[in-house]
């Protein structure tokens, strides 16, 4: 979604050099995302071999706190696999408060 917006924004620019640079960056970013399967393993409940995943086996995501904190003192969690409302909440929930 963001890559499409960047490409659209680049097309609206009149300066050819800026337009070309923005398109190149968007293409490189898209290629990098495809190479790592869009980091989908971060959200896979069944990826028990992946130490980098963000959720547990049941699909619960726990907030880890702000980037400059060791952990989150509020200890809030969400399971986007549980219901439509939980998915909506998760879509607006930032895992690191940033």
C-alpha positions as CSV (number, residue, x, y, z in Angstrom):
1,X,0.0,0.0,0.0
2,X,2.7,2.5,1.0
3,X,4.8,1.6,-2.1
4,X,1.9,2.4,-4.4
5,X,1.4,5.7,-2.6
6,X,5.1,6.6,-3.0
7,X,5.0,5.7,-6.7
8,X,1.8,7.8,-7.2
9,X,3.5,10.7,-5.4
10,X,6.6,10.3,-7.5
11,X,4.5,10.4,-10.7
12,X,3.0,13.7,-9.5
13,X,6.5,15.3,-9.2
14,X,7.6,17.5,-12.1
15,X,11.3,17.2,-11.5
16,X,12.5,14.1,-13.5
17,X,15.5,13.5,-11.3
18,X,13.3,13.4,-8.1
19,X,10.7,11.3,-9.9
20,X,13.4,8.8,-11.0
21,X,14.9,8.6,-7.5
22,X,11.6,8.0,-5.8
23,X,10.7,5.3,-8.2
24,X,14.0,3.6,-7.8
25,X,13.8,3.6,-4.0
26,X,10.2,2.2,-4.1
27,X,11.3,-0.5,-6.5
28,X,14.3,-1.5,-4.3
29,X,12.1,-1.5,-1.2
30,X,9.5,-3.7,-2.9
31,X,12.2,-6.1,-4.1
32,X,13.6,-6.4,-0.6
33,X,10.1,-7.1,0.8
34,X,9.4,-9.8,-1.7
35,X,12.7,-11.5,-1.0
36,X,11.8,-12.0,2.6
37,X,8.1,-12.8,1.9
38,X,7.0,-9.5,3.3
39,X,8.2,-10.6,6.8
40,X,5.1,-12.7,7.0
41,X,6.9,-15.1,9.4
42,X,6.7,-12.4,12.1
43,X,3.0,-13.0,12.3
44,X,2.8,-16.7,11.8
45,X,1.5,-18.6,14.8
46,X,2.9,-21.9,13.5
47,X,6.4,-20.7,13.0
48,X,7.8,-22.3,16.2
49,X,11.3,-22.3,14.7
50,X,11.3,-18.6,14.1
51,X,12.6,-16.8,17.1
52,X,11.8,-13.4,15.5
53,X,8.0,-13.9,15.4
54,X,5.9,-11.4,17.3
55,X,3.1,-13.6,18.5
56,X,2.8,-16.8,20.6
57,X,1.4,-20.1,19.3
58,X,-2.1,-19.0,20.1
59,X,-1.7,-15.7,18.1
60,X,-1.4,-13.3,21.0
61,X,0.8,-10.2,20.4
62,X,2.2,-8.5,23.5
63,X,3.4,-5.0,23.5
64,X,7.1,-4.7,24.1
65,X,7.1,-1.1,25.0
66,X,8.6,1.9,23.4
67,X,11.9,1.6,21.4
68,X,13.7,3.4,24.3
69,X,12.3,1.1,27.1
70,X,13.2,-2.4,28.2
71,X,9.5,-3.5,28.2
72,X,5.9,-2.1,28.4
73,X,4.6,-1.5,31.9
74,X,1.0,-1.6,30.7
75,X,1.3,-5.2,29.5
76,X,-1.4,-4.9,26.9
77,X,-2.0,-7.7,24.3
78,X,-4.2,-8.4,21.3
79,X,-5.1,-11.5,19.3
80,X,-6.0,-10.4,15.7
81,X,-7.0,-14.0,14.9
82,X,-9.8,-13.9,17.5
83,X,-12.4,-11.7,15.8
84,X,-13.0,-9.0,13.3
85,X,-12.9,-6.3,16.0
86,X,-9.6,-7.6,17.2
87,X,-8.2,-7.3,13.7
88,X,-9.4,-3.7,13.4
89,X,-7.7,-3.0,16.8
90,X,-4.5,-4.7,15.7
91,X,-4.4,-2.7,12.4
92,X,-4.2,0.5,14.5
93,X,-2.0,-0.9,17.2
94,X,1.7,-0.1,17.0
95,X,3.8,-2.8,18.6
96,X,6.4,-0.5,19.8
97,X,4.4,2.7,20.7
98,X,6.0,4.5,17.7
